[in-house]
């Protein structure tokens, strides 16, 4: 569980609901770590999970959640977002293989699934190995 930990981002739990209040989608942002080559650690933001009710998929709900999340993260001055995701879905939001940016995955995941998006505060000196919050280890 992320809520109540130091990895929780206030406002980083986005919910999509219908006009009558039915929840049809959710996206969670949380703080992970980036361990630099010099072993220094800084916090970075991670995306996941992202979910849309199966009967409501392919209706733009996931895309709306991703665009809202990216806008939120830019507004908070974060340099990038990382995620483990589907290779044909996330590039439409600007995600690219994170290794191309010098961000190694926490596990040996394929380049097409370990993704990051550079945001306006991104700098090429942001390098290292990412780690998800400890809650994801369970």
Backbone bond lengths (Angstrom), bond angles and torsions (degrees), N, CA, C in turn:
res aa  C-N    CA-C-N  psi(-1)  N-CA   C-N-CA  omega(-1)  CA-C   N-CA-C  phi
1 X - - - 1.438 - - 1.525 108.56 -
2 X 1.312 115.68 134.23 1.463 122.25 -179.54 1.534 110.44 -91.64
3 X 1.335 116.16 -41.80 1.470 119.99 -177.92 1.522 109.09 -56.07
4 X 1.325 114.97 133.83 1.452 120.38 179.44 1.516 114.29 88.13
5 X 1.343 117.30 -1.78 1.463 120.14 176.94 1.523 109.06 -103.53
6 X 1.314 115.80 172.62 1.467 119.57 177.85 1.518 111.84 -74.91
7 X 1.335 118.06 -0.44 1.461 122.34 178.50 1.526 112.47 -97.54
8 X 1.327 116.12 -5.46 1.468 122.41 179.05 1.525 109.24 -70.21
9 X 1.327 116.65 136.41 1.459 122.52 176.83 1.515 107.08 -110.61
10 X 1.315 116.43 116.28 1.462 120.44 178.54 1.526 108.93 -60.31
11 X 1.302 117.10 123.80 1.458 122.02 -177.44 1.517 113.64 87.55
12 X 1.335 118.04 0.23 1.453 122.11 -175.97 1.513 115.44 -92.05
13 X 1.318 117.27 7.37 1.462 121.38 174.68 1.522 106.46 -108.42
14 X 1.314 116.67 104.17 1.467 121.79 -175.66 1.521 109.75 -101.26
15 X 1.326 115.53 134.41 1.455 121.66 -177.96 1.521 109.06 -124.28
16 X 1.336 115.66 136.53 1.466 121.29 173.88 1.524 106.94 -105.20
17 X 1.314 115.77 130.99 1.452 118.80 177.69 1.513 110.99 -138.22
18 X 1.313 114.97 155.90 1.456 121.15 179.29 1.518 109.10 -76.94
19 X 1.320 116.05 171.62 1.470 121.33 179.08 1.524 111.60 -58.78
20 X 1.339 117.35 -29.11 1.461 119.42 -179.63 1.532 112.98 -94.17
21 X 1.335 116.94 12.49 1.457 121.14 172.59 1.514 116.69 90.48
22 X 1.318 118.69 6.22 1.467 120.82 177.62 1.525 108.92 -75.16
23 X 1.323 116.48 126.82 1.464 121.03 177.97 1.522 108.11 -77.93
24 X 1.341 115.94 124.03 1.466 121.03 -176.85 1.528 113.09 -122.22
25 X 1.333 117.50 -3.07 1.457 119.85 178.93 1.512 111.74 -165.05
26 X 1.330 115.44 156.92 1.464 121.13 178.76 1.524 108.96 -152.33
27 X 1.322 115.37 144.34 1.463 123.41 174.58 1.520 106.98 -137.66
28 X 1.320 116.45 134.69 1.455 120.92 178.69 1.520 110.56 -117.49
29 X 1.313 115.41 132.52 1.455 123.20 170.20 1.523 107.40 -106.67
30 X 1.310 116.96 139.09 1.457 120.37 176.07 1.520 108.89 -144.94
31 X 1.326 114.82 166.03 1.459 119.68 179.21 1.516 110.41 -92.95
32 X 1.314 114.96 125.90 1.452 121.86 171.61 1.516 108.44 -109.32
33 X 1.301 116.57 -170.07 1.462 122.26 178.37 1.512 109.96 -117.76
34 X 1.307 115.48 150.71 1.449 122.49 169.33 1.525 106.39 -121.78
35 X 1.332 114.93 113.41 1.460 120.77 -179.71 1.525 107.23 -93.12
36 X 1.322 115.78 112.08 1.465 122.27 -176.78 1.527 110.71 -75.22
37 X 1.327 116.91 163.60 1.469 120.51 178.39 1.533 113.18 -56.02
38 X 1.329 117.46 -28.56 1.474 120.02 178.59 1.531 111.87 -85.94
39 X 1.343 117.03 8.68 1.471 125.70 179.12 1.521 113.78 75.10
40 X 1.329 118.02 4.38 1.464 118.78 172.79 1.529 108.06 -71.64
41 X 1.318 115.62 153.83 1.457 121.18 -176.83 1.515 109.28 -124.80
42 X 1.311 115.77 133.84 1.462 120.96 173.64 1.518 108.08 -131.83
43 X 1.299 116.02 156.06 1.454 121.01 178.95 1.527 110.10 -82.03
44 X 1.328 115.45 139.50 1.456 122.15 171.60 1.525 107.66 -131.01
45 X 1.297 116.68 162.54 1.459 120.62 -178.81 1.514 110.49 -99.12
46 X 1.342 113.21 138.94 1.456 121.93 -178.41 1.531 108.93 -119.48
47 X 1.325 116.00 150.48 1.460 122.53 176.09 1.521 108.07 -106.54
48 X 1.296 116.89 134.27 1.456 120.84 171.72 1.508 111.88 140.92
49 X 1.260 115.48 141.25 1.455 127.15 0.86 1.532 112.85 -80.63
50 X 1.321 114.60 162.85 1.467 123.22 170.79 1.529 105.40 -122.39
51 X 1.314 116.31 128.23 1.465 119.20 -177.57 1.522 110.74 -144.10
52 X 1.326 114.95 142.38 1.466 122.32 174.12 1.526 106.78 -131.79
53 X 1.316 116.25 136.36 1.461 121.17 177.11 1.522 108.94 -50.43
54 X 1.339 117.78 129.93 1.470 119.88 -175.54 1.527 114.57 -50.83
55 X 1.310 117.91 -41.74 1.471 119.56 -178.52 1.522 112.66 -70.31
56 X 1.344 117.65 -10.98 1.466 121.40 -179.23 1.528 112.43 -110.15
57 X 1.320 117.49 4.24 1.458 119.80 179.08 1.529 109.99 -69.59
58 X 1.334 114.42 158.12 1.469 123.25 -178.84 1.535 112.61 65.33
59 X 1.338 114.64 28.68 1.463 120.33 176.27 1.530 111.55 -120.06
60 X 1.341 116.92 9.73 1.459 120.90 177.18 1.515 114.93 90.09
61 X 1.324 118.18 3.34 1.464 120.99 -177.32 1.523 111.01 -69.19
62 X 1.328 116.60 -47.47 1.466 119.81 178.59 1.517 111.69 -61.50
63 X 1.321 116.51 -41.11 1.462 120.64 177.73 1.516 112.07 -62.67
64 X 1.332 116.51 -41.61 1.465 120.22 178.34 1.530 110.29 -63.93
65 X 1.324 116.77 -40.14 1.468 119.85 177.29 1.526 110.81 -63.73
66 X 1.344 117.62 -44.12 1.465 120.36 -179.70 1.529 111.41 -64.15
67 X 1.332 117.05 -44.16 1.472 119.32 179.09 1.527 110.88 -63.15
68 X 1.324 117.32 -40.50 1.463 120.29 178.01 1.527 110.84 -64.92
69 X 1.330 116.67 -40.51 1.463 120.39 179.26 1.523 111.05 -64.47
70 X 1.319 117.30 -46.16 1.469 120.45 -179.79 1.520 110.46 -62.26
71 X 1.303 117.66 -42.29 1.462 121.29 177.69 1.535 110.91 -61.71
72 X 1.321 116.35 -43.21 1.463 121.45 178.08 1.527 110.82 -60.50
73 X 1.327 116.33 -45.90 1.461 121.52 -177.21 1.531 110.72 -66.30
74 X 1.320 117.19 -41.57 1.469 120.30 176.02 1.525 109.66 -60.17
75 X 1.315 116.39 -43.55 1.464 120.75 179.31 1.515 113.74 -62.24
76 X 1.312 116.73 -24.63 1.465 121.47 178.68 1.530 111.75 -92.87
77 X 1.348 117.34 4.52 1.457 121.42 174.04 1.508 115.62 74.54
78 X 1.337 117.48 21.08 1.461 119.95 179.75 1.537 110.23 -79.00
79 X 1.336 117.11 147.65 1.461 119.51 -175.78 1.532 115.09 -83.69
80 X 1.330 118.20 -24.29 1.448 120.26 -178.47 1.518 110.35 -163.32
81 X 1.303 114.22 166.88 1.467 123.39 172.22 1.513 107.09 -126.93
82 X 1.332 116.80 138.53 1.456 121.72 176.82 1.520 109.47 -117.94
83 X 1.336 115.45 152.61 1.461 119.69 175.49 1.512 110.97 -160.73
84 X 1.311 114.32 159.66 1.449 122.65 169.21 1.517 104.94 -104.37
85 X 1.340 117.29 115.97 1.447 118.28 -173.03 1.518 114.24 -157.68
86 X 1.301 113.86 -176.26 1.458 122.55 -175.94 1.527 110.69 -73.89
87 X 1.327 115.14 128.35 1.464 122.23 -173.73 1.522 114.26 -63.70
88 X 1.308 118.48 -26.28 1.462 119.18 -178.06 1.529 113.06 -97.13
89 X 1.328 117.92 -7.28 1.464 120.37 -177.05 1.534 112.50 -97.11
90 X 1.297 117.66 -52.46 1.463 120.98 -169.97 1.526 115.92 -73.36
91 X 1.326 120.78 -26.99 1.473 118.65 177.10 1.530 113.65 -57.37
92 X 1.305 119.26 -26.14 1.475 120.22 178.61 1.528 112.32 -63.80
93 X 1.344 116.86 -15.44 1.464 121.31 177.60 1.521 111.74 -102.93
94 X 1.329 116.34 9.46 1.458 120.57 178.35 1.517 114.60 98.28
95 X 1.327 118.10 1.25 1.454 120.28 178.82 1.524 110.13 -72.95
96 X 1.314 114.97 145.00 1.456 123.34 178.88 1.520 108.16 -141.33
97 X 1.323 118.39 166.76 1.465 118.88 177.78 1.529 111.00 -54.64
98 X 1.325 115.79 123.47 1.468 120.89 -175.20 1.524 112.41 -65.48
99 X 1.329 116.90 -30.41 1.470 118.87 178.44 1.526 111.31 -60.61
100 X 1.335 117.13 -30.75 1.471 119.71 176.95 1.524 111.59 -62.09
101 X 1.318 117.02 -22.01 1.473 122.11 179.71 1.523 111.67 -97.62
102 X 1.329 116.81 -1.09 1.464 120.02 -178.16 1.513 113.12 88.07
103 X 1.334 117.14 18.56 1.463 121.81 179.46 1.528 107.53 -108.90
104 X 1.314 115.92 107.82 1.461 121.69 -179.72 1.527 110.02 -83.11
105 X 1.328 117.14 148.70 1.458 120.39 179.29 1.530 111.56 -77.82
106 X 1.334 116.70 160.73 1.459 119.58 177.69 1.524 113.01 -73.85
107 X 1.316 116.80 -16.54 1.463 123.28 177.49 1.527 107.32 -136.57
108 X 1.312 119.03 166.44 1.479 120.03 -177.58 1.535 112.60 -76.56
109 X 1.315 115.89 67.52 1.460 121.52 179.98 1.526 110.37 -85.08
110 X 1.331 116.80 151.59 1.464 120.21 177.78 1.532 111.91 -64.13
111 X 1.315 115.45 146.76 1.469 120.53 179.01 1.520 112.75 -54.69
112 X 1.335 117.00 -36.96 1.470 118.93 -176.00 1.525 112.53 -70.41
113 X 1.341 117.39 -12.35 1.464 120.52 -179.85 1.523 113.79 -111.20
114 X 1.319 118.15 -22.04 1.465 121.56 177.36 1.528 106.53 -93.48
115 X 1.336 115.54 106.36 1.463 121.39 -167.60 1.522 112.42 -125.82
116 X 1.317 115.26 156.16 1.457 122.14 174.98 1.525 108.55 -146.67
117 X 1.305 115.09 154.67 1.458 120.81 173.91 1.527 107.62 -121.73
118 X 1.324 114.95 129.16 1.471 121.08 176.25 1.524 108.44 -79.22
119 X 1.317 115.15 132.91 1.462 121.38 179.28 1.525 108.66 -113.49
120 X 1.326 119.01 171.03 1.470 120.09 -173.97 1.533 115.10 -53.18
121 X 1.329 118.93 -29.41 1.471 120.94 -179.16 1.536 112.93 -85.23
122 X 1.332 117.40 0.71 1.464 121.07 -178.46 1.526 110.76 -65.84
123 X 1.332 114.52 142.76 1.459 122.24 174.72 1.522 107.98 -132.29
124 X 1.330 118.92 144.22 1.475 120.95 -178.09 1.525 113.58 -65.99
125 X 1.313 118.76 -10.26 1.466 121.28 177.83 1.529 111.95 -81.57
126 X 1.316 117.12 -4.28 1.462 122.20 178.84 1.528 108.25 -80.61
127 X 1.332 116.42 97.27 1.461 123.05 -173.97 1.515 110.04 -133.75
128 X 1.326 116.18 154.94 1.456 119.39 173.59 1.511 112.83 146.17
129 X 1.316 114.74 -166.18 1.459 122.99 179.28 1.523 108.60 -108.65
130 X 1.317 115.10 127.89 1.462 120.65 -178.69 1.525 110.55 -83.22
131 X 1.329 114.75 149.31 1.453 121.57 172.61 1.523 107.77 -134.45
132 X 1.336 115.37 131.72 1.462 119.89 175.04 1.523 109.35 -71.50
133 X 1.335 117.21 161.57 1.463 119.57 176.55 1.535 111.02 -57.56
134 X 1.327 117.53 151.46 1.466 120.69 -178.22 1.535 113.43 -54.85
135 X 1.306 119.27 -28.04 1.466 121.36 179.89 1.524 111.81 -58.52
136 X 1.319 118.22 -26.77 1.456 121.95 -178.93 1.534 111.90 -78.76
137 X 1.327 117.22 -9.72 1.464 121.10 178.97 1.520 112.63 -78.77
138 X 1.312 117.53 -11.75 1.476 121.04 -173.60 1.498 112.34 -84.34
